[in-house]
Amino acid sequence: MDSNKKDKILSLLGLAQRAGRITSGEDLVVESIQKKQAKLVFLANDAAANLQKKITDKSKTYQVEVNTTFSTLEISAALGKARKVLAVTDAGFTKKMRSIME
């Protein structure tokens, strides 16, 4: 993915965060996947193996797309707090992000 598209998605993540449409942190993301609130999950590409396995397994079970384009640093900067995993819970933001990724 080119840096322009990455920047657009990261700024959308920041907007979604401020709009309260993001769930972040391991336990909350797993919970939002199970409750079928998560529309799209972003997992840091440098996250620990056990976290990657937990999130990808849960996401497969509940058929939620997982994106590993970004590093922990990029995700944390976009959200304004240290995070390795987040879930977008809003259909509108998810649709916009998917259209940028295509």
N, CA, C and O atoms as CSV, one atom per row, in Angstrom:
chain,resi,resn,atom,element,x,y,z
A,1,MET,N,N,0.862,-1.188,0.000
A,1,MET,CA,C,0.000,0.000,0.000
A,1,MET,C,C,0.901,1.242,0.000
A,1,MET,O,O,1.856,1.315,0.773
A,2,ASP,N,N,0.601,2.209,-0.859
A,2,ASP,CA,C,1.460,3.393,-0.909
A,2,ASP,C,C,1.241,4.290,0.310
A,2,ASP,O,O,0.214,4.214,0.983
A,3,SER,N,N,2.233,5.139,0.575
A,3,SER,CA,C,2.213,5.935,1.808
A,3,SER,C,C,1.052,6.929,1.846
A,3,SER,O,O,0.565,7.275,2.922
A,4,ASN,N,N,0.613,7.385,0.681
A,4,ASN,CA,C,-0.526,8.298,0.615
A,4,ASN,C,C,-1.795,7.628,1.141
A,4,ASN,O,O,-2.546,8.211,1.924
A,5,LYS,N,N,-2.019,6.376,0.688
A,5,LYS,CA,C,-3.183,5.622,1.148
A,5,LYS,C,C,-3.071,5.310,2.640
A,5,LYS,O,O,-4.048,5.403,3.384
A,6,LYS,N,N,-1.858,4.936,3.064
A,6,LYS,CA,C,-1.627,4.647,4.489
A,6,LYS,C,C,-1.956,5.877,5.342
A,6,LYS,O,O,-2.622,5.771,6.372
A,7,ASP,N,N,-1.478,7.046,4.896
A,7,ASP,CA,C,-1.736,8.290,5.627
A,7,ASP,C,C,-3.227,8.583,5.724
A,7,ASP,O,O,-3.719,8.997,6.774
A,8,LYS,N,N,-3.951,8.363,4.611
A,8,LYS,CA,C,-5.403,8.599,4.605
A,8,LYS,C,C,-6.101,7.699,5.624
A,8,LYS,O,O,-6.968,8.147,6.374
A,9,ILE,N,N,-5.714,6.434,5.637
A,9,ILE,CA,C,-6.341,5.497,6.573
A,9,ILE,C,C,-5.991,5.855,8.014
A,9,ILE,O,O,-6.854,5.816,8.891
A,10,LEU,N,N,-4.727,6.205,8.260
A,10,LEU,CA,C,-4.324,6.599,9.616
A,10,LEU,C,C,-5.076,7.841,10.090
A,10,LEU,O,O,-5.460,7.922,11.257
A,11,SER,N,N,-5.290,8.808,9.199
A,11,SER,CA,C,-6.036,9.998,9.623
A,11,SER,C,C,-7.509,9.656,9.853
A,11,SER,O,O,-8.146,10.227,10.739
A,12,LEU,N,N,-8.053,8.725,9.058
A,12,LEU,CA,C,-9.424,8.252,9.298
A,12,LEU,C,C,-9.522,7.535,10.646
A,12,LEU,O,O,-10.515,7.674,11.361
A,13,LEU,N,N,-8.486,6.772,10.985
A,13,LEU,CA,C,-8.472,6.097,12.292
A,13,LEU,C,C,-8.507,7.123,13.421
A,13,LEU,O,O,-9.191,6.936,14.428
A,14,GLY,N,N,-7.761,8.205,13.236
A,14,GLY,CA,C,-7.774,9.279,14.229
A,14,GLY,C,C,-9.155,9.907,14.364
A,14,GLY,O,O,-9.626,10.166,15.472
A,15,LEU,N,N,-9.801,10.149,13.221
A,15,LEU,CA,C,-11.165,10.708,13.215
A,15,LEU,C,C,-12.141,9.756,13.898
A,15,LEU,O,O,-12.952,10.169,14.727
A,16,ALA,N,N,-12.051,8.483,13.540
A,16,ALA,CA,C,-12.947,7.472,14.119
A,16,ALA,C,C,-12.744,7.371,15.629
A,16,ALA,O,O,-13.698,7.192,16.387
A,17,GLN,N,N,-11.480,7.489,16.053
A,17,GLN,CA,C,-11.157,7.471,17.486
A,17,GLN,C,C,-11.850,8.628,18.207
A,17,GLN,O,O,-12.477,8.441,19.249
A,18,ARG,N,N,-11.725,9.825,17.633
A,18,ARG,CA,C,-12.353,11.006,18.250
A,18,ARG,C,C,-13.870,10.921,18.217
A,18,ARG,O,O,-14.551,11.484,19.074
A,19,ALA,N,N,-14.400,10.207,17.214
A,19,ALA,CA,C,-15.853,10.051,17.101
A,19,ALA,C,C,-16.376,8.902,17.979
A,19,ALA,O,O,-17.579,8.646,18.028
A,20,GLY,N,N,-15.464,8.223,18.663
A,20,GLY,CA,C,-15.869,7.120,19.532
A,20,GLY,C,C,-16.265,5.867,18.770
A,20,GLY,O,O,-17.077,5.076,19.251
A,21,ARG,N,N,-15.694,5.679,17.579
A,21,ARG,CA,C,-16.032,4.532,16.738
A,21,ARG,C,C,-14.915,3.490,16.680
A,21,ARG,O,O,-14.887,2.633,15.797
A,22,ILE,N,N,-13.999,3.586,17.643
A,22,ILE,CA,C,-12.858,2.670,17.702
A,22,ILE,C,C,-12.841,1.990,19.062
A,22,ILE,O,O,-13.047,2.625,20.096
A,23,THR,N,N,-12.591,0.691,19.038
A,23,THR,CA,C,-12.346,-0.041,20.272
A,23,THR,C,C,-10.885,-0.450,20.193
A,23,THR,O,O,-10.453,-1.016,19.189
A,24,SER,N,N,-10.121,-0.169,21.240
A,24,SER,CA,C,-8.710,-0.539,21.174
A,24,SER,C,C,-8.276,-1.249,22.443
A,24,SER,O,O,-8.897,-1.120,23.498
A,25,GLY,N,N,-7.191,-2.001,22.310
A,25,GLY,CA,C,-6.718,-2.808,23.428
A,25,GLY,C,C,-7.208,-4.235,23.262
A,25,GLY,O,O,-8.342,-4.475,22.849
A,26,GLU,N,N,-6.337,-5.177,23.590
A,26,GLU,CA,C,-6.592,-6.596,23.333
A,26,GLU,C,C,-7.949,-7.097,23.809
A,26,GLU,O,O,-8.720,-7.629,23.010
A,27,ASP,N,N,-8.256,-6.938,25.087
A,27,ASP,CA,C,-9.488,-7.504,25.649
A,27,ASP,C,C,-10.737,-6.876,25.056
A,27,ASP,O,O,-11.697,-7.579,24.742
A,28,LEU,N,N,-10.734,-5.558,24.898
A,28,LEU,CA,C,-11.899,-4.863,24.352
A,28,LEU,C,C,-12.136,-5.213,22.885
A,28,LEU,O,O,-13.280,-5.315,22.444
A,29,VAL,N,N,-11.055,-5.397,22.135
A,29,VAL,CA,C,-11.196,-5.767,20.727
A,29,VAL,C,C,-11.769,-7.175,20.604
A,29,VAL,O,O,-12.669,-7.413,19.799
A,30,VAL,N,N,-11.249,-8.110,21.402
A,30,VAL,CA,C,-11.767,-9.482,21.387
A,30,VAL,C,C,-13.261,-9.476,21.736
A,30,VAL,O,O,-14.062,-10.165,21.103
A,31,GLU,N,N,-13.615,-8.694,22.742
A,31,GLU,CA,C,-15.017,-8.580,23.156
A,31,GLU,C,C,-15.880,-8.008,22.023
A,31,GLU,O,O,-16.986,-8.490,21.780
A,32,SER,N,N,-15.373,-6.983,21.337
A,32,SER,CA,C,-16.165,-6.373,20.260
A,32,SER,C,C,-16.295,-7.320,19.059
A,32,SER,O,O,-17.292,-7.275,18.338
A,33,ILE,N,N,-15.286,-8.177,18.844
A,33,ILE,CA,C,-15.390,-9.192,17.781
A,33,ILE,C,C,-16.483,-10.193,18.153
A,33,ILE,O,O,-17.322,-10.545,17.325
A,34,GLN,N,N,-16.464,-10.644,19.399
A,34,GLN,CA,C,-17.441,-11.631,19.862
A,34,GLN,C,C,-18.866,-11.087,19.841
A,34,GLN,O,O,-19.812,-11.822,19.561
A,35,LYS,N,N,-19.014,-9.799,20.136
A,35,LYS,CA,C,-20.338,-9.176,20.140
A,35,LYS,C,C,-20.762,-8.735,18.736
A,35,LYS,O,O,-21.817,-8.130,18.550
A,36,LYS,N,N,-19.903,-9.057,17.743
A,36,LYS,CA,C,-20.151,-8.697,16.344
A,36,LYS,C,C,-20.264,-7.185,16.117
A,36,LYS,O,O,-20.976,-6.729,15.222
A,37,GLN,N,N,-19.543,-6.417,16.949
A,37,GLN,CA,C,-19.513,-4.959,16.777
A,37,GLN,C,C,-18.351,-4.545,15.873
A,37,GLN,O,O,-18.420,-3.530,15.180
A,38,ALA,N,N,-17.291,-5.341,15.889
A,38,ALA,CA,C,-16.102,-5.024,15.089
A,38,ALA,C,C,-16.378,-5.262,13.613
A,38,ALA,O,O,-16.810,-6.346,13.220
A,39,LYS,N,N,-16.126,-4.243,12.796
A,39,LYS,CA,C,-16.338,-4.359,11.353
A,39,LYS,C,C,-15.007,-4.623,10.642
A,39,LYS,O,O,-14.960,-5.296,9.613
A,40,LEU,N,N,-13.938,-4.082,11.210
A,40,LEU,CA,C,-12.605,-4.191,10.622
A,40,LEU,C,C,-11.596,-4.094,11.757
A,40,LEU,O,O,-11.689,-3.203,12.602
A,41,VAL,N,N,-10.639,-5.001,11.778
A,41,VAL,CA,C,-9.641,-5.010,12.851
A,41,VAL,C,C,-8.279,-4.653,12.268
A,41,VAL,O,O,-7.879,-5.182,11.232
A,42,PHE,N,N,-7.577,-3.754,12.941
A,42,PHE,CA,C,-6.202,-3.428,12.570
A,42,PHE,C,C,-5.293,-3.994,13.644
A,42,PHE,O,O,-5.430,-3.673,14.824
A,43,LEU,N,N,-4.363,-4.839,13.223
A,43,LEU,CA,C,-3.420,-5.478,14.132
A,43,LEU,C,C,-2.023,-5.050,13.720
A,43,LEU,O,O,-1.671,-5.144,12.544
A,44,ALA,N,N,-1.225,-4.584,14.666
A,44,ALA,CA,C,0.135,-4.138,14.348
A,44,ALA,C,C,0.931,-5.299,13.767
A,44,ALA,O,O,0.874,-6.423,14.266
A,45,ASN,N,N,1.682,-5.004,12.692
A,45,ASN,CA,C,2.454,-6.067,12.050
A,45,ASN,C,C,3.657,-6.495,12.888
A,45,ASN,O,O,4.329,-7.474,12.564
A,46,ASP,N,N,3.927,-5.754,13.971
A,46,ASP,CA,C,5.033,-6.121,14.863
A,46,ASP,C,C,4.523,-6.546,16.249
A,46,ASP,O,O,5.278,-6.553,17.222
A,47,ALA,N,N,3.240,-6.898,16.323
A,47,ALA,CA,C,2.660,-7.363,17.593
A,47,ALA,C,C,3.216,-8.747,17.933
A,47,ALA,O,O,3.659,-9.488,17.055
A,48,ALA,N,N,3.184,-9.076,19.220
A,48,ALA,CA,C,3.685,-10.375,19.676
A,48,ALA,C,C,2.897,-11.515,19.029
A,48,ALA,O,O,1.716,-11.364,18.718
A,49,ALA,N,N,3.553,-12.643,18.831
A,49,ALA,CA,C,2.954,-13.798,18.156
A,49,ALA,C,C,1.671,-14.271,18.833
A,49,ALA,O,O,0.699,-14.607,18.156
A,50,ASN,N,N,1.664,-14.299,20.168
A,50,ASN,CA,C,0.468,-14.771,20.884
A,50,ASN,C,C,-0.720,-13.832,20.672
A,50,ASN,O,O,-1.860,-14.285,20.566
A,51,LEU,N,N,-0.456,-12.532,20.609
A,51,LEU,CA,C,-1.531,-11.560,20.341
A,51,LEU,C,C,-2.030,-11.730,18.900
A,51,LEU,O,O,-3.236,-11.729,18.652
A,52,GLN,N,N,-1.095,-11.876,17.954
A,52,GLN,CA,C,-1.486,-12.068,16.549
A,52,GLN,C,C,-2.369,-13.298,16.403
A,52,GLN,O,O,-3.390,-13.258,15.716
A,53,LYS,N,N,-1.975,-14.396,17.050
A,53,LYS,CA,C,-2.742,-15.639,16.953
A,53,LYS,C,C,-4.138,-15.465,17.553
A,53,LYS,O,O,-5.137,-15.858,16.951
A,54,LYS,N,N,-4.192,-14.877,18.738
A,54,LYS,CA,C,-5.473,-14.677,19.428
A,54,LYS,C,C,-6.441,-13.862,18.570
A,54,LYS,O,O,-7.599,-14.243,18.398
A,55,ILE,N,N,-5.961,-12.744,18.037
A,55,ILE,CA,C,-6.806,-11.853,17.246
A,55,ILE,C,C,-7.206,-12.493,15.914
A,55,ILE,O,O,-8.372,-12.423,15.527
A,56,THR,N,N,-6.253,-13.117,15.206
A,56,THR,CA,C,-6.601,-13.717,13.917
A,56,THR,C,C,-7.545,-14.903,14.097
A,56,THR,O,O,-8.461,-15.087,13.295
A,57,ASP,N,N,-7.337,-15.702,15.128
A,57,ASP,CA,C,-8.249,-16.833,15.391
A,57,ASP,C,C,-9.666,-16.351,15.675
A,57,ASP,O,O,-10.628,-16.851,15.092
A,58,LYS,N,N,-9.791,-15.373,16.578
A,58,LYS,CA,C,-11.117,-14.821,16.910
A,58,LYS,C,C,-11.772,-14.219,15.672
A,58,LYS,O,O,-12.961,-14.426,15.428
A,59,SER,N,N,-10.995,-13.476,14.898
A,59,SER,CA,C,-11.523,-12.808,13.713
A,59,SER,C,C,-12.011,-13.811,12.672
A,59,SER,O,O,-13.036,-13.599,12.025
A,60,LYS,N,N,-11.266,-14.904,12.518
A,60,LYS,CA,C,-11.685,-15.945,11.568
A,60,LYS,C,C,-13.002,-16.560,12.010
A,60,LYS,O,O,-13.914,-16.749,11.206
A,61,THR,N,N,-13.093,-16.870,13.303
A,61,THR,CA,C,-14.299,-17.473,13.854
A,61,THR,C,C,-15.523,-16.607,13.588
A,61,THR,O,O,-16.586,-17.112,13.226
A,62,TYR,N,N,-15.364,-15.289,13.772
A,62,TYR,CA,C,-16.498,-14.368,13.621
A,62,TYR,C,C,-16.501,-13.649,12.272
A,62,TYR,O,O,-17.278,-12.718,12.058
A,63,GLN,N,N,-15.622,-14.090,11.362
A,63,GLN,CA,C,-15.540,-13.535,10.005
A,63,GLN,C,C,-15.377,-12.009,9.965
A,63,GLN,O,O,-16.152,-11.294,9.330
A,64,VAL,N,N,-14.351,-11.547,10.661
A,64,VAL,CA,C,-14.003,-10.122,10.650
A,64,VAL,C,C,-12.653,-9.986,9.950
A,64,VAL,O,O,-11.719,-10.734,10.236
A,65,GLU,N,N,-12.560,-9.038,9.042
A,65,GLU,CA,C,-11.308,-8.813,8.314
A,65,GLU,C,C,-10.246,-8.231,9.246
A,65,GLU,O,O,-10.526,-7.342,10.049
A,66,VAL,N,N,-9.021,-8.750,9.124
A,66,VAL,CA,C,-7.891,-8.232,9.904
A,66,VAL,C,C,-6.882,-7.617,8.943
A,66,VAL,O,O,-6.489,-8.239,7.956
A,67,ASN,N,N,-6.468,-6.391,9.242
A,67,ASN,CA,C,-5.493,-5.691,8.417
A,67,ASN,C,C,-4.201,-5.536,9.217
A,67,ASN,O,O,-4.224,-5.067,10.355
A,68,THR,N,N,-3.064,-5.935,8.614
A,68,THR,CA,C,-1.776,-5.836,9.312
A,68,THR,C,C,-0.809,-4.907,8.577
A,68,THR,O,O,0.399,-5.144,8.560
A,69,THR,N,N,-1.347,-3.857,7.975
A,69,THR,CA,C,-0.526,-2.917,7.207
A,69,THR,C,C,0.368,-2.067,8.109
A,69,THR,O,O,1.483,-1.715,7.724
A,70,PHE,N,N,-0.112,-1.739,9.299
A,70,PHE,CA,C,0.569,-0.738,10.124
A,70,PHE,C,C,1.383,-1.332,11.276
A,70,PHE,O,O,1.123,-2.441,11.742
A,71,SER,N,N,2.368,-0.564,11.714
A,71,SER,CA,C,3.185,-0.960,12.867
A,71,SER,C,C,2.529,-0.433,14.146
A,71,SER,O,O,1.606,0.380,14.095
A,72,THR,N,N,3.017,-0.905,15.283
A,72,THR,CA,C,2.526,-0.424,16.573
A,72,THR,C,C,2.662,1.094,16.645
A,72,THR,O,O,1.757,1.788,17.110
A,73,LEU,N,N,3.804,1.599,16.179
A,73,LEU,CA,C,4.073,3.043,16.217
A,73,LEU,C,C,3.044,3.833,15.420
A,73,LEU,O,O,2.553,4.862,15.883
A,74,GLU,N,N,2.716,3.354,14.220
A,74,GLU,CA,C,1.744,4.052,13.368
A,74,GLU,C,C,0.343,4.031,13.982
A,74,GLU,O,O,-0.349,5.049,13.995
A,75,ILE,N,N,-0.068,2.874,14.487
A,75,ILE,CA,C,-1.385,2.758,15.124
A,75,ILE,C,C,-1.454,3.660,16.358
A,75,ILE,O,O,-2.426,4.391,16.552
A,76,SER,N,N,-0.419,3.598,17.180
A,76,SER,CA,C,-0.385,4.402,18.405
A,76,SER,C,C,-0.431,5.896,18.107
A,76,SER,O,O,-1.122,6.648,18.795
A,77,ALA,N,N,0.307,6.328,17.081
A,77,ALA,CA,C,0.320,7.739,16.697
A,77,ALA,C,C,-1.060,8.184,16.211
A,77,ALA,O,O,-1.514,9.281,16.536
A,78,ALA,N,N,-1.723,7.325,15.429
A,78,ALA,CA,C,-3.049,7.661,14.900
A,78,ALA,C,C,-4.076,7.801,16.019
A,78,ALA,O,O,-4.938,8.678,15.973
A,79,LEU,N,N,-3.978,6.928,17.029
A,79,LEU,CA,C,-4.949,6.948,18.126
A,79,LEU,C,C,-4.573,7.894,19.259
A,79,LEU,O,O,-5.412,8.271,20.077
A,80,GLY,N,N,-3.314,8.264,19.292
A,80,GLY,CA,C,-2.864,9.133,20.382
A,80,GLY,C,C,-2.633,8.376,21.680
A,80,GLY,O,O,-2.527,8.987,22.744
A,81,LYS,N,N,-2.554,7.051,21.603
A,81,LYS,CA,C,-2.198,6.241,22.771
A,81,LYS,C,C,-1.593,4.926,22.303
A,81,LYS,O,O,-1.870,4.469,21.194
A,82,ALA,N,N,-0.780,4.328,23.136
A,82,ALA,CA,C,-0.057,3.113,22.746
A,82,ALA,C,C,-1.010,1.940,22.574
A,82,ALA,O,O,-1.630,1.489,23.537
A,83,ARG,N,N,-1.124,1.449,21.351
A,83,ARG,CA,C,-2.005,0.317,21.044
A,83,ARG,C,C,-1.397,-0.566,19.967
A,83,ARG,O,O,-0.720,-0.085,19.058
A,84,LYS,N,N,-1.647,-1.865,20.081
A,84,LYS,CA,C,-1.194,-2.815,19.058
A,84,LYS,C,C,-2.364,-3.331,18.236
A,84,LYS,O,O,-2.179,-3.839,17.130
A,85,VAL,N,N,-3.569,-3.198,18.779
A,85,VAL,CA,C,-4.732,-3.719,18.068
A,85,VAL,C,C,-5.928,-2.801,18.289
A,85,VAL,O,O,-6.114,-2.256,19.377
A,86,LEU,N,N,-6.738,-2.635,17.239
A,86,LEU,CA,C,-7.951,-1.828,17.357
A,86,LEU,C,C,-9.010,-2.379,16.426
A,86,LEU,O,O,-8.707,-3.038,15.432
A,87,ALA,N,N,-10.255,-2.098,16.764
A,87,ALA,CA,C,-11.374,-2.507,15.926
A,87,ALA,C,C,-12.184,-1.270,15.566
A,87,ALA,O,O,-12.483,-0.436,16.421
A,88,VAL,N,N,-12.531,-1.165,14.293
A,88,VAL,CA,C,-13.416,-0.095,13.833
A,88,VAL,C,C,-14.835,-0.640,13.970
A,88,VAL,O,O,-15.155,-1.696,13.423
A,89,THR,N,N,-15.683,0.084,14.701
A,89,THR,CA,C,-17.032,-0.422,14.987
A,89,THR,C,C,-18.116,0.298,14.185
A,89,THR,O,O,-19.306,0.069,14.397
A,90,ASP,N,N,-17.702,1.163,13.269
A,90,ASP,CA,C,-18.655,1.951,12.501
A,90,ASP,C,C,-18.616,1.547,11.022
A,90,ASP,O,O,-17.549,1.531,10.408
A,91,ALA,N,N,-19.768,1.227,10.463
A,91,ALA,CA,C,-19.850,0.763,9.073
A,91,ALA,C,C,-19.380,1.827,8.080
A,91,ALA,O,O,-18.731,1.504,7.085
A,92,GLY,N,N,-19.700,3.075,8.344
A,92,GLY,CA,C,-19.308,4.170,7.457
A,92,GLY,C,C,-17.799,4.318,7.351
A,92,GLY,O,O,-17.251,4.402,6.252
A,93,PHE,N,N,-17.127,4.351,8.505
A,93,PHE,CA,C,-15.657,4.457,8.516
A,93,PHE,C,C,-15.037,3.225,7.843
A,93,PHE,O,O,-14.075,3.342,7.084
A,94,THR,N,N,-15.595,2.054,8.127
A,94,THR,CA,C,-15.069,0.813,7.567
A,94,THR,C,C,-15.151,0.827,6.040
A,94,THR,O,O,-14.205,0.452,5.347
A,95,LYS,N,N,-16.304,1.268,5.535
A,95,LYS,CA,C,-16.523,1.325,4.084
A,95,LYS,C,C,-15.501,2.264,3.433
A,95,LYS,O,O,-14.912,1.932,2.404
A,96,LYS,N,N,-15.297,3.424,4.032
A,96,LYS,CA,C,-14.359,4.417,3.520
A,96,LYS,C,C,-12.933,3.844,3.499
A,96,LYS,O,O,-12.211,3.996,2.513
A,97,MET,N,N,-12.536,3.184,4.601
A,97,MET,CA,C,-11.190,2.611,4.689
A,97,MET,C,C,-10.988,1.505,3.651
A,97,MET,O,O,-9.935,1.418,3.020
A,98,ARG,N,N,-12.004,0.666,3.484
A,98,ARG,CA,C,-11.895,-0.405,2.482
A,98,ARG,C,C,-11.767,0.168,1.078
A,98,ARG,O,O,-11.019,-0.363,0.257
A,99,SER,N,N,-12.489,1.247,0.794
A,99,SER,CA,C,-12.409,1.831,-0.553
A,99,SER,C,C,-11.013,2.411,-0.803
A,99,SER,O,O,-10.530,2.373,-1.935
A,100,ILE,N,N,-10.364,2.941,0.225
A,100,ILE,CA,C,-8.998,3.461,0.076
A,100,ILE,C,C,-8.017,2.302,-0.136
A,100,ILE,O,O,-7.075,2.412,-0.920
A,101,MET,N,N,-8.247,1.201,0.567
A,101,MET,CA,C,-7.329,0.060,0.495
A,101,MET,C,C,-7.364,-0.671,-0.838
A,101,MET,O,O,-6.390,-1.330,-1.203
A,102,GLU,N,N,-8.461,-0.569,-1.570
A,102,GLU,CA,C,-8.584,-1.329,-2.818
A,102,GLU,C,C,-7.649,-0.837,-3.918
A,102,GLU,O,O,-7.649,-1.386,-5.020
